[in-house]
Amino acid sequence: MMNREILGRRIRDQREALGLKQEKFAEIVEISNVHLSEIERGKKTPSMEAFIRIVNALDTPADYLLRDEVKTTKHVIFNEITEKMKDLPPEQAEFIKDLFDVALKNFAKSEKIN
């Protein structure tokens, strides 16, 4: 069962991150402002056609919006990590890499124990 509230919140968050007002976004995705408001509040689920227009307008992977419902593949996770790190200064990127290394070592240790 899809969680409409999570889907709506993610759509709203992505729209706001793009700096789009609800009215303008509704116009872009060719639905009424009232319907978009209902989707973003988790009261309605968009049709497949509207969902595709929303995904395209947000320029975001559909599985990000549906993450709780669709198993995320590794390449999507890698892309998200890369996207988040792309504008970091080299020293911050190196710090994040070091954190990954520590986390991976801890995962490896915990798997040996179990």
C-alpha positions in Angstrom: 0.0 0.0 0.0 1.5 3.3 -1.1 1.9 5.9 1.7 0.3 9.0 0.0 1.4 11.3 2.7 5.1 10.5 2.2 4.7 10.7 -1.6 3.0 14.1 -1.3 5.6 15.4 1.1 8.4 14.4 -1.3 6.7 16.0 -4.2 6.2 19.2 -2.3 9.8 19.2 -1.0 11.2 18.7 -4.5 8.9 21.4 -5.9 9.9 23.8 -3.2 13.6 23.0 -3.7 13.1 24.1 -7.3 11.6 27.3 -6.1 8.3 26.7 -7.8 5.0 27.9 -6.4 2.2 25.4 -6.2 0.1 27.3 -8.7 3.0 27.4 -11.3 3.9 23.7 -10.8 0.2 22.7 -11.2 0.2 24.5 -14.5 3.4 22.8 -15.6 2.1 19.3 -14.8 -1.3 20.1 -16.2 -3.4 19.5 -13.2 -5.5 21.9 -11.1 -3.9 23.7 -8.1 -6.6 22.1 -5.9 -5.6 18.6 -7.1 -1.9 19.3 -6.6 -2.6 20.5 -3.1 -4.6 17.3 -2.3 -1.6 15.2 -3.7 0.9 17.1 -1.6 -1.2 16.8 1.5 -1.5 13.0 0.9 -5.3 13.2 0.4 -5.2 12.0 -3.3 -2.9 9.8 -5.4 -1.9 11.2 -8.8 -2.9 9.3 -11.9 -0.1 7.5 -13.7 -0.1 10.2 -16.4 0.1 13.0 -13.8 2.7 11.2 -11.8 4.9 10.9 -14.9 4.5 14.6 -15.6 5.3 15.4 -12.0 8.5 13.2 -12.1 9.6 14.8 -15.4 8.9 18.4 -14.1 10.8 17.7 -10.9 13.6 16.0 -12.8 13.9 13.5 -10.1 13.9 9.7 -10.2 10.4 8.1 -9.7 11.9 5.6 -7.3 13.0 8.5 -5.0 9.4 9.6 -4.7 8.2 6.0 -4.2 11.2 4.9 -2.2 9.1 3.2 0.5 7.2 1.2 -2.1 10.0 0.4 -4.7 13.3 -1.3 -3.8 16.0 1.2 -4.7 18.8 -0.2 -6.8 22.5 0.4 -6.0 23.1 2.7 -9.0 20.3 5.1 -7.8 21.9 5.2 -4.3 25.4 5.8 -5.9 24.0 8.6 -8.0 22.4 10.3 -5.0 25.6 10.1 -3.0 27.6 11.5 -6.0 25.1 14.3 -6.5 25.2 15.3 -2.8 29.0 15.3 -2.9 29.7 17.0 -6.3 29.9 20.5 -5.0 31.9 19.8 -1.8 35.3 21.2 -1.4 38.1 18.5 -1.7 38.7 18.4 2.0 35.0 17.8 2.8 34.8 15.1 0.1 37.8 13.4 1.6 36.2 13.6 5.0 33.0 11.9 3.7 35.2 9.2 2.0 36.9 8.6 5.3 33.5 8.2 7.0 32.5 5.7 4.4 35.7 3.7 5.0 35.0 3.6 8.7 31.4 2.6 8.2 32.4 -0.2 5.8 35.0 -1.5 8.2 32.4 -1.6 11.0 29.9 -3.4 8.7 32.5 -6.0 7.9 33.3 -6.5 11.6 29.7 -6.9 12.5 29.1 -9.4 9.8 32.1 -11.5 11.1 30.6 -11.4 14.6 27.1 -12.5 13.4 
